[in-house]
Amino acid sequence: MTELRLSYQTVEFGKTDIHLCTLRNTQEFHDPESIAENLGISSASWPLFGVLWPSSLVLAHFMMDFETGSKRILEVGCGIGLSSLLLNKQQADITATDYHPEVNGFLQRNATLNNDRAIPFEQSDWVSCDDSLGLFDLIIGSDLLYEDSHVELLAGFIDRHAKAHCEVIIVDPGRGRKNKLKQRMENFGFAAAQHKPLQTDYLAKAFKGHILSFVRGEPDKADQAIE
C-alpha cells in the first residue's frame, strides 16, 4: 500500500504562525489494519480529517481575538485541529475530540511542530455517553453537519458536555442545516445568534456560510436570531 503523502504549510494570524503537517490532498488513504473501516469510516471519507478546510480557517481567525480567559474549551470534530493549535499557542485551556483514529497523531505532531505542549485529546463519537471529557465553558467546531442525522447527534453531544453557563461557536459553511441545529439547541436552553465573518481575505473564495453562536445561561449575549 502506498504511504501517505504529506504537505507542510504555515498559517499566519497576525504575528503568530501556526505550522501544519497535513495530508497532501483528499485522495490520500492509509488504513492497513482496517481500524477506520471498523469504525464505519469509508475510504472516501477517510482523508477529510487531514486537510485544511475554509470553515476551519474561519473558526481559527474568529478565535484568534476571542476572550477565552480561564474558560475550559472543547473543539468538537477537530480534524486537523487548527483552532486547537492556535488556542494552545495562546496558552488557553483547550481539549480536542474527533472520531477519526488518525487525528490525535497529527494533532500532537503539529503541537510539537509549533514547539507547544501536547493538546489533551479524546477519541469520541457523538453517540456514546461514556467518554471522560467532562464539562466545558466554551465549545467550538467547524463544518460538522454533513447529514441531517448529525444535527440531533451534535446538539445532544454539546448538551452533555456544556456547563450550565456555556457558549458554543460553530462555523457552518452553508449546508442547509443551521436552522435545524438552532431548533435543537433551543430545546436544550440555548439562545442563538449568527453573523457573517467580517473579512475573509485569507480564503481563496467567498465564504457563503455563517458563524453560529449559542449561549446558555447568558441569553442577553445572543440577540440576533438565526433567519
Summary of the structure (lengths in Angstrom):
residues: 227
radius of gyration: 16.8
end to end distance: 48.1
largest distance: 54.9
contacts: 687
relative contact order: 0.13
helix: 29%
strand: 26%
